[in-house]
Amino acid sequence: MTDSYSARLTLLVLYSPQLDECRRFYQNLGLTFAVERHGQGPEHYAAVLGDDAVFELYPARENRQTDVLRLGLAIDGTAAAPPLAQGHHLLTDPDGRTVEVHAT
């Protein structure tokens, strides 16, 4: 794929009605989360990825659809819990999102 504009992801926010379960799922893939709150906003989890992009997990509000996203992550498979063999893995997070994991 070629493009004339270079862009990179800086922020990804996932909303979840199962916030703690989602945090554990992504934490088991090697992400390290901190608890944050901005002003009067809700308490949520944030992790900084290797390219300095911020990955946040927020509590979902009622009637918000949360499973319409396919996410891809490259991780160190040995750091996952349980460890993942090298290669591509299709996983499903607690909210039903497909997570394509490339384990090295």
N, C-alpha and C positions, 0 to 999 in steps of 0.2 A: 504494500500500500504506500503510495506517495501522496504528499500533501504540500501545499505551498505555505502553510501556516503551522508553526511549531507550537504545540500546546502540551501542557501536562496537567494531570489531575492534582489539585491542591487540597480538596476537601470532599469527603464522601460521608453522608449522614444516612444511617439506616434507622427507621422507626420500628419499634417492636413492642407488642403486647406482652412478650415474654423476655423482658430486658435481661434479667440475670442469666437465664438459659442461653440467650444469644451471646452475652459476654463470655460465658464459659466456653461455648462453641468456638468463638474466634480466639479466645485466650489459648485454647487447646491447639490452635494452629500456629501459636507462637507470638501472637500480638500481646503487648503489655499495655494495660489500661490504667488510666488515672481517673478518679472521680472529679467531675467539674460541674460548675454552675455559673452561668453568666447572668448577672443582674438578678431579675425576678424569674428567670427561666427555670426549667426543671433540672434537677440533678441528672446527670448523664455520664457516660463513659467515653473517654477519648484515648486513642493510641496514635502515635506518630510512626508512620511507615518509613521504610528505608530511603525513600526519595523525598522525605519531609512532608508528604501528604498527610493530612489528618483524617483519621477514620473514627467517626463518632457513632455511638449507639444511644438513641433517645427513646424515652417511653412513648408509645403510640397513643394518640388521642382516639377516642371512640370513632368508629366508622371510617378509619383510615386504612386503606388497603396497603398491606405491607409485604406481599409476596411477589410483586411484579418486577423483579430485578434479577439479572444474572450477573454474578460478580466473579471476577478472576483474580486470583492471588498467586504470586510466586513465593514459596516459602522454603526454608530448610526443613526437609522432611524428618530429619532426626530430632528436631526441636518440637515436633508435634506430639500430642498426647492422645492416643497412642501414636508412635512414630509411623510415618508414611513412607512407603518405598518410593524411589525415584520414579518420576513419570507424571502423567496426568491422572487426576482423580476427580470424579463428579460427586460432590457431596451436597447434602441438603441441610440448611440451617434450621433451627427450631421454628422459624416462621414460614418455612416452605420455599425459601429462596434457593436457587441452584447456585452453588459455589464451585467454580472450576479451579482446582488447585493444581499448580505445577510444582511438584516437590523435587528439590535438587539434593 
